[in-house]
């Protein structure tokens, strides 16, 4: 039963092995000539003023994650539309349930204020 997964396991082992080997070989043979000028932070040719890092509001990340979440869920409409006639009424009801779940999530996010841009 598990022999069906052997090619997948071999592919995974080869992929991880090649990734690790590439990083190790690059670290061993890569050029390392650090100088103070190379180690200096650079932005638009201007010397940085203050700290190089700053706090970003979590709102940017939340909006990005929500966009990806709803975008990926909407992708499921295309395969459904392709086989719509074969699915008949059952497919229509299932997609209706899916849309209702999407709308409940959207309304929840909207009521929580995640979509408000200050």
C-alpha positions, 0 to 999 in steps of 0.5 A: 500500500505504501509502495505507491508513495515511494516515487513521491518520497524519492522526489522529496528526498532528492529535492531536499538533498539538492537544496541543502547541497546547493546552500552548503556548496555556495557557502564553502566556495562562495566569495567572502570579501567583506569590507565596511563599505559592503556591510553598510546599509544602502538605500537609494544612494543616501546614508541611512538616518536612524534605525534601518528597521521600523515597525510595520502595522499588522494591518498590511499583512492581514489585508494581504492574507485576506486577499490571498485567502479569498482569491484562492477560494474564488479560483474554485469557480472556474472548474465548477463552471466548466462541469456545471451541466454535468453536476446539475442541481447538486452542483448548483446547491454545493456552489451555493453553500460554498458562496454562503460560506465565503460571504459569512467569512467576508462579513465576519472580516468586514464587521471586525474592521479588518478592511478599514483603511486608516 
